[in-house]
Amino acid sequence: MPSENPAAGSPRECPDCGADAAPDANFCLQCGTVLEESSLPTYCPSCGEPFDRGDEFCSNCGEPRTGLDSSGRSTSSSRTSRSNANSGVDRDRAARRAFRRRVRRYLEAGWTLEHDYGDRVVLVDRDVGSIPVHVVLLVLTGGLGNLLYGWYHYSELAERRHLSVDGRSVRAPGARERSAEGSDATGGNALATLSAYLLTAFFLLIGGVLLMAGLTGGSIAAGLFGLAFAALGLYAAPAFRRRLERRHGITAFGRVRTVDHRVVGPGETDDERCVVCNGPFDGGVVRRRRDETVVAGVPVRTHAMRYNHYCPDCAETDLFGTAAGPAGVDDRDSRPSLDELDRETAADPSERLTDERE
């Protein structure tokens, strides 16, 4: 094992393909891998243990991987700042270790890593649906229904979790971020939506045939199977599921007007302005007023839906302001704060404004 660092002007070795690279190169010319900064040592100055790519400390003795001067020794500024940075670095390393443990638990439970952004990851749990449903579909459709049902579960109903190093809930990509992901993501979403509606039509067709067979032949079992397939078909439709998720009480009938608030992050809306100060809206609170007709609590028709956008400052003062009550007592503590609304929205991402479409 080498006991000293290589010469400052010697070529560096790519950690992925092993090709030699110039000392001042940023990328490997053979495979395009990002190379470490030339100021970082390749070997530990204390014990000679080679550093792996991305190491901040020696895995053998714990020596920090600091910059080197031309003589190959740690610079004085690095030694001076080392004691001040140790506590912060230790906290960061502990947080990252806990973050990696959380991700590893998900991976061991069968989740897969969809995106890795360094300080946050996106995990996805996919399946192909219920085995009993597949058995029934195989008997009734000869496999065609299984393909649609399995694809819909795999693509549309996949559950995603966003984990970050600091442990906070990470929002789903906003409108601008989603548009920047390119046509591949758009095509995938369109294909998943198309599959969902094809599955809906297929299940409704099977349900209708079984229901008619049950009515004409007097078979209660066939009629029940038909109703079950029709219910599955309706639930597979994205529009029906969204309406079911915002249902009211089962005793609600007729016109219902609701007002709610949603916290949105920067970049989730475009070309909007604050309704109070008329300033550009780049994150804050959106007040939504909805007028709809419901049957047994399920919205069947939306008559009107309007939005008012509030920047964070105007939301704090206008929506959750400091006006005193009748007794002259400040009721700020009884009103929800912007942070509380933010936590509630992050805890239930299915209720986010950007996910609710008619």
C-alpha positions in Angstrom: 0.0 0.0 0.0 1.5 3.4 -0.9 2.6 5.6 1.9 2.7 8.9 0.0 0.7 10.7 -2.6 1.5 10.6 -6.3 3.3 13.5 -7.9 1.2 16.6 -8.4 1.7 16.5 -12.2 1.1 12.7 -12.7 -2.0 11.5 -14.6 -5.0 10.6 -12.5 -6.9 7.3 -12.9 -10.6 7.3 -13.7 -12.4 5.4 -10.8 -14.9 3.8 -13.2 -13.0 2.7 -16.4 -9.4 3.0 -15.2 -8.3 5.3 -18.0 -5.6 7.9 -17.4 -6.7 11.5 -17.3 -4.9 14.8 -17.2 -4.2 16.2 -13.7 -6.4 19.2 -14.3 -9.2 17.3 -16.1 -12.8 17.5 -14.8 -14.1 14.5 -16.8 -12.8 11.2 -18.1 -12.4 11.4 -21.9 -13.2 7.7 -22.2 -16.4 7.3 -20.2 -17.4 10.9 -19.2 -17.2 10.2 -15.4 -16.8 13.3 -13.3 -13.3 13.3 -11.7 -12.4 14.5 -8.2 -10.8 18.0 -7.9 -7.1 17.9 -8.4 -6.5 19.6 -5.0 -8.0 16.6 -3.2 -5.4 13.9 -2.2 -5.7 10.4 -3.6 -4.2 8.7 -0.6 -4.5 9.5 3.1 -1.5 11.6 4.3 -1.5 9.8 7.7 -1.8 6.1 6.9 -1.5 5.9 3.1 -5.0 4.3 2.7 -6.4 5.2 -0.8 -9.5 7.3 -0.8 -12.6 6.1 -2.6 -14.5 8.4 -4.9 -16.5 10.9 -2.8 -14.8 10.1 0.5 -14.5 13.0 2.9 -12.6 11.1 5.6 -10.1 8.2 5.6 -11.9 4.9 6.1 -8.9 3.5 8.0 -7.9 6.3 10.4 -10.6 8.9 10.0 -8.2 11.6 8.8 -10.2 14.4 6.9 -9.5 14.5 3.2 -8.3 18.1 3.0 -6.6 20.0 0.1 -2.9 19.7 -0.6 -0.3 22.3 -1.3 2.5 21.8 -3.9 4.6 19.8 -1.4 1.8 17.2 -0.9 1.0 18.3 2.7 -2.2 19.7 4.1 -2.4 23.4 3.8 -2.4 25.5 7.0 -5.8 27.0 6.3 -7.2 23.5 6.1 -5.7 22.6 9.4 -6.9 25.8 11.0 -10.5 25.4 9.8 -10.5 21.7 10.6 -11.5 22.0 14.2 -14.3 24.5 13.4 -15.7 22.3 10.7 -15.5 19.0 12.5 -18.7 19.5 14.5 -20.8 20.5 11.5 -19.3 17.8 9.4 -20.0 15.2 12.1 -23.7 16.3 12.2 -23.9 16.1 8.4 -22.3 12.7 8.3 -24.7 11.4 11.0 -27.7 12.8 9.1 -26.5 11.2 5.8 -25.9 7.8 7.6 -29.4 7.9 8.9 -30.7 8.9 5.5 -28.9 6.0 3.9 -30.3 3.6 6.5 -33.9 4.8 5.8 -33.3 4.3 2.1 -31.8 0.9 2.6 -34.9 -0.2 4.7 -37.1 0.7 1.8 -35.0 -1.1 -0.7 -34.9 -4.2 1.5 -38.7 -4.0 1.6 -39.0 -4.2 -2.2 -39.0 -0.6 -3.2 -36.9 0.6 -6.1 -34.8 3.8 -6.5 -36.4 5.9 -9.2 -34.3 9.1 -8.8 -31.2 10.0 -6.8 -30.5 13.7 -6.3 -27.8 13.4 -3.7 -29.5 14.9 -0.7 -32.9 13.4 -1.6 -34.3 10.4 -3.4 -37.5 9.2 -5.0 -38.5 5.6 -4.2 -41.3 3.7 -6.0 -43.2 0.6 -5.0 -44.8 -1.1 -8.0 -47.0 -4.2 -8.4 -49.2 -5.8 -11.0 -52.4 -5.9 -9.1 -54.4 -8.5 -7.1 -53.8 -12.2 -7.9 -57.6 -13.1 -7.5 -58.5 -10.4 -10.0 -55.9 -11.7 -12.4 -57.4 -15.2 -12.2 -60.9 -13.9 -12.9 -59.6 -11.8 -15.8 -57.7 -14.7 -17.3 -60.9 -16.8 -17.3 -63.1 -14.1 -18.7 -60.8 -12.3 -21.1 -58.1 -14.8 -22.1 -55.3 -12.6 -20.9 -56.1 -9.3 -22.6 -57.7 -7.9 -19.4 -54.6 -9.1 -17.4 -52.3 -7.0 -19.6 -54.4 -3.8 -19.1 -55.0 -4.4 -15.4 -51.3 -5.2 -14.7 -50.0 -2.2 -16.7 -52.4 0.1 -15.0 -51.3 -1.0 -11.5 -47.7 -0.9 -12.5 -47.7 2.5 -14.0 -50.6 4.5 -12.6 -51.0 3.1 -9.1 -47.3 2.9 -8.2 -46.7 4.4 -4.8 -43.9 7.0 -4.5 -42.0 8.3 -1.5 -39.7 11.3 -1.4 -37.0 11.1 1.3 -34.4 13.7 2.1 -31.3 14.0 4.3 -32.9 16.5 6.7 -36.0 14.3 7.1 -38.5 16.8 5.9 -41.2 15.9 3.4 -40.1 16.6 -0.2 -42.7 18.0 -2.5 -43.5 16.5 -5.8 -42.1 18.4 -8.8 -43.9 21.6 -9.6 -45.4 22.7 -12.9 -42.1 24.1 -14.2 -40.1 21.2 -13.0 -42.5 18.7 -14.6 -42.4 20.6 -17.9 -38.6 20.5 -17.7 -38.4 16.8 -17.4 -39.0 16.4 -21.1 -41.3 14.6 -23.4 -40.5 11.2 -22.0 -42.3 11.9 -18.7 -45.2 13.5 -20.6 -45.5 10.5 -22.9 -45.4 8.1 -19.9 -48.1 10.0 -18.1 -50.3 10.1 -21.2 -49.8 6.4 -21.8 -50.7 5.6 -18.2 -53.9 7.7 -18.5 -54.8 6.1 -21.7 -54.3 2.7 -20.2 -56.5 3.7 -17.2 -59.4 4.7 -19.4 -59.0 1.6 -21.6 -59.1 -0.5 -18.5 -62.2 1.4 -17.4 -64.0 0.8 -20.7 -63.0 -2.9 -20.7 -64.2 -3.5 -17.1 -67.5 -1.6 -17.8 -68.0 -3.8 -20.9 -67.5 -7.0 -19.0 -69.6 -5.7 -16.2 -72.4 -4.8 -18.6 -72.4 -8.2 -20.3 -72.4 -10.1 -17.0 -75.2 -7.9 -15.6 -77.3 -8.4 -18.7 -76.7 -12.1 -18.5 -77.7 -12.2 -14.9 -80.9 -10.2 -15.6 -82.0 -12.3 -18.5 -80.9 -15.7 -17.1 -82.0 -15.0 -13.5 -78.4 -15.6 -12.2 -77.7 -13.5 -9.1 -74.1 -14.5 -9.1 -73.6 -13.2 -12.7 -75.3 -10.0 -11.8 -73.1 -9.5 -8.7 -70.0 -10.2 -10.8 -71.2 -7.6 -13.3 -71.7 -5.0 -10.6 -68.2 -5.8 -9.2 -66.6 -5.3 -12.6 -68.5 -2.1 -13.2 -67.3 -0.8 -9.8 -63.7 -1.7 -10.6 -64.0 0.0 -14.0 -65.3 3.2 -12.4 -62.5 3.2 -9.8 -59.9 2.7 -12.5 -60.9 6.0 -14.1 -58.6 8.8 -12.9 -61.4 11.4 -13.0 -63.7 9.3 -10.9 -61.0 8.5 -8.3 -60.2 12.2 -7.9 -63.9 13.0 -7.3 -64.1 10.1 -4.8 -61.1 11.4 -2.9 -62.8 14.8 -2.3 -66.1 13.3 -1.3 -68.3 14.8 1.4 -70.4 12.9 3.9 -72.6 10.2 2.6 -75.7 12.2 3.6 -74.8 15.2 1.5 -77.0 15.8 -1.6 -77.5 18.8 -3.8 -75.4 22.0 -4.2 -72.4 22.2 -1.9 -70.0 25.1 -1.6 -66.6 24.6 -0.1 -63.6 26.9 0.6 -60.2 25.5 1.4 -56.5 26.6 1.3 -53.5 24.9 -0.2 -49.8 25.8 0.2 -47.9 25.7 -3.1 -44.1 26.0 -3.5 -42.1 28.1 -5.9 -42.5 27.2 -9.5 -45.8 25.3 -9.1 -47.9 28.0 -10.8 -47.1 30.3 -13.7 -48.2 33.8 -14.6 -50.2 34.4 -11.4 -50.2 37.5 -9.2 -51.1 38.0 -5.5 -54.7 39.1 -5.1 -53.8 41.5 -2.3 -50.6 43.3 -3.3 -50.7 42.4 -7.0 -47.1 41.2 -6.8 -45.7 38.2 -8.7 -46.8 34.9 -7.1 -44.0 32.5 -6.7 -45.2 30.3 -3.9 -47.6 30.9 -1.0 -51.3 30.1 -0.3 -54.0 29.5 -2.8 -57.6 29.8 -1.7 -60.0 27.7 -3.7 -63.8 28.2 -3.8 -65.7 25.3 -5.3 -69.4 25.1 -6.1 -70.6 21.6 -7.0 -73.5 19.2 -7.0 -73.0 16.0 -4.9 -74.9 12.7 -4.7 -74.4 10.7 -1.6 -71.3 12.9 -0.9 -69.7 12.2 -4.3 -69.3 15.3 -6.6 -71.0 14.6 -9.9 -70.9 18.1 -11.4 -68.7 21.2 -10.7 -70.5 24.4 -11.5 -67.7 26.9 -10.6 -64.2 26.8 -9.2 -62.2 30.0 -8.5 -58.8 30.6 -7.1 -57.2 33.4 -5.2 -53.4 33.5 -4.9 -51.7 35.0 -1.8 -48.0 35.5 -1.5 -46.5 34.4 1.9 -46.6 37.9 3.5 -50.2 38.7 2.4 -51.3 35.2 3.4 -50.0 35.8 6.9 -51.7 39.2 7.3 -54.8 38.8 5.2 -55.8 35.2 5.6 -54.4 34.5 9.1 -54.1 38.1 10.2 -53.6 39.8 13.5 -57.1 41.4 13.9 -58.3 41.3 17.5 -61.5 39.6 18.4 -64.5 41.3 20.1 -62.9 41.2 23.5 -59.7 42.8 22.2 -57.8 39.6 22.4 -55.4 38.7 19.6 -56.6 35.5 18.1 -53.5 34.7 16.1 -52.8 31.5 18.1 -56.2 30.1 17.1 -55.6 30.6 13.4 -53.6 28.1 11.4 -50.2 29.4 10.3 -48.6 29.1 6.9 -46.2 26.5 8.2 -49.0 24.4 9.7 -50.8 24.5 6.4 -47.6 23.5 4.7 -47.1 20.5 7.0 -50.7 19.4 6.5 -50.3 19.6 2.7 -47.0 17.8 2.7 -48.5 15.0 4.9 -51.2 14.4 2.4 -49.8 14.9 -1.1 -53.0 13.6 -2.7 -54.7 16.8 -1.6 -52.2 19.1 -3.3 -53.6 21.7 -5.6 -51.6 20.6 -8.6 -52.9 17.1 -8.3 -56.6 18.1 -8.4 -57.9 18.5 -11.9 -61.4 18.3 -13.3 
